[in-house]
Amino acid sequence: MRVSEFWRAVDQVFGSAYGAVVTRDVVLEELGGRSAADALDAGIDARRVWEALCDSQDVPLDKRHGKGLAEPRD
């Protein structure tokens, strides 16, 4: 997943306004206590950040691939 795909998925799943809040304010313990935005800035892989964010927000598996993203592999 590219960073641009991450942000597109955030907009689709959370909406642009809430997506901005959730990526800035939600602390993701599995990423060292960083927000999603801070984790991306620190160079953590966008797919890992996306999965951690989805886990923390209970996003269903069928909603995680997002528009314009490849379907998850088995």
SVG drawing of the C-alpha trace seen along z (x, -y; Angstrom):
<svg xmlns="http://www.w3.org/2000/svg" viewBox="-17 -18 28 35">
<polyline fill="none" stroke="black" stroke-width="0.4" points="0.0,0.0 1.3,-3.4 0.8,-6.4 -1.6,-8.0 -3.6,-4.8 -3.7,-5.0 -5.2,-8.5 -7.7,-7.5 -8.8,-4.5 -9.1,-6.8 -11.3,-9.2 -13.5,-6.3 -13.9,-4.4 -14.0,-7.3 -14.8,-10.4 -12.5,-13.3 -13.4,-15.2 -13.4,-12.2 -10.5,-10.6 -8.4,-13.7 -9.3,-13.4 -8.8,-9.7 -5.4,-9.6 -4.2,-12.5 -5.7,-11.8 -6.0,-8.0 -3.0,-6.5 -2.0,-3.2 -0.1,-1.2 1.1,1.4 2.9,-1.4 4.8,-2.6 2.1,-4.8 2.0,-7.0 -0.9,-8.3 -1.4,-7.0 -0.1,-10.3 3.0,-10.2 3.6,-6.6 3.6,-7.4 5.9,-10.4 8.3,-8.0 8.5,-5.8 6.3,-2.9 4.8,-1.0 1.4,-2.4 -0.2,1.1 0.9,1.7 -0.5,-1.7 -3.7,-1.0 -4.2,2.4 -3.5,1.0 -5.9,-1.9 -8.6,0.4 -8.1,2.8 -8.3,-0.1 -11.6,-1.3 -13.2,2.1 -13.4,1.7 -14.9,4.9 -12.5,6.9 -14.7,6.5 -14.4,2.7 -10.6,2.6 -9.5,2.8 -11.2,-0.5 -11.9,-2.0 -9.0,-1.8 -7.1,0.7 -6.4,4.3 -8.6,6.9 -6.8,8.5 -5.0,11.7 -5.8,15.0"/>
</svg>
